[in-house]
């Protein structure tokens, strides 16, 4: 009898996954400061300046691309932003 071992995704396999864009959508509920703080908390690779630029683009254009990443990572960031009251989606890049 063989036992199944859980599959592990290697870095090579992860690199082959199609990239997904994390999109932040503007809303009339959250303050600009809260949006920047949420971006910084949820997407650790962003600088304060990048977070502020993303917030302004979403505010002015209705939406802004935050980051492009593997689907799981993009979904994790989206879930974090949503847990802080923001509207975010992911879509194939």
C-alpha positions in Angstrom: 0.0 0.0 0.0 1.4 3.4 -0.9 0.7 6.5 1.0 0.0 9.8 -0.7 2.3 12.6 0.2 1.1 16.2 -0.1 2.3 18.0 -3.2 4.7 20.8 -2.7 5.0 23.6 -5.2 8.6 24.2 -6.2 9.9 27.6 -7.0 10.2 26.5 -10.7 6.6 25.5 -10.7 5.5 28.7 -9.1 7.5 30.7 -11.7 5.4 28.9 -14.4 2.1 29.9 -12.8 0.3 32.6 -14.8 0.6 36.0 -13.0 -2.4 37.7 -11.5 -2.8 41.4 -10.9 -4.1 42.7 -7.6 -6.5 45.6 -8.3 -7.5 48.1 -5.7 -10.9 49.8 -6.3 -11.9 53.2 -5.1 -14.7 53.7 -2.6 -16.3 56.6 -0.8 -16.0 55.0 2.6 -12.3 54.7 3.6 -10.0 57.6 4.3 -6.9 58.0 2.1 -4.7 57.4 5.2 -6.5 54.1 6.0 -6.0 52.9 2.4 -2.3 53.7 2.5 -1.9 52.0 5.9 -3.8 49.0 4.7 -1.7 48.7 1.6 1.5 48.9 3.7 0.2 46.2 6.1 -1.1 43.8 3.5 1.5 44.1 0.7 4.9 44.1 2.5 7.0 44.9 -0.6 5.4 48.3 -1.0 7.1 51.5 0.1 5.1 54.3 1.7 5.5 56.3 -1.5 4.3 53.4 -3.7 1.2 52.9 -1.4 0.4 56.6 -1.6 0.7 56.6 -5.5 -1.6 53.5 -5.7 -4.1 55.1 -3.4 -4.2 58.3 -5.5 -4.5 56.4 -8.8 -7.4 54.4 -7.4 -9.0 57.6 -6.1 -8.6 59.5 -9.3 -9.2 56.6 -11.8 -11.5 54.3 -10.0 -9.0 51.5 -9.7 -5.2 50.9 -9.5 -3.0 47.9 -10.0 -1.2 47.1 -6.8 1.1 44.2 -7.6 1.4 41.3 -10.1 2.1 38.0 -8.4 1.3 34.3 -8.5 -2.5 33.7 -8.0 -2.2 32.4 -4.4 -0.1 35.4 -3.3 -2.4 37.9 -5.0 -5.4 36.2 -3.4 -3.8 36.4 0.0 -3.2 40.2 -0.5 -6.7 40.7 -1.7 -8.1 38.9 1.3 -6.1 41.0 3.6 -7.2 44.3 2.0 -10.8 43.1 2.1 -10.5 42.3 5.8 -9.6 45.9 6.3 -12.7 47.1 4.5 -11.2 47.8 1.1 -12.5 46.5 -2.2 -9.9 44.6 -4.2 -10.0 42.0 -6.9 -7.5 39.7 -8.7 -7.4 39.1 -12.5 -5.0 37.4 -14.9 -2.3 39.8 -15.8 
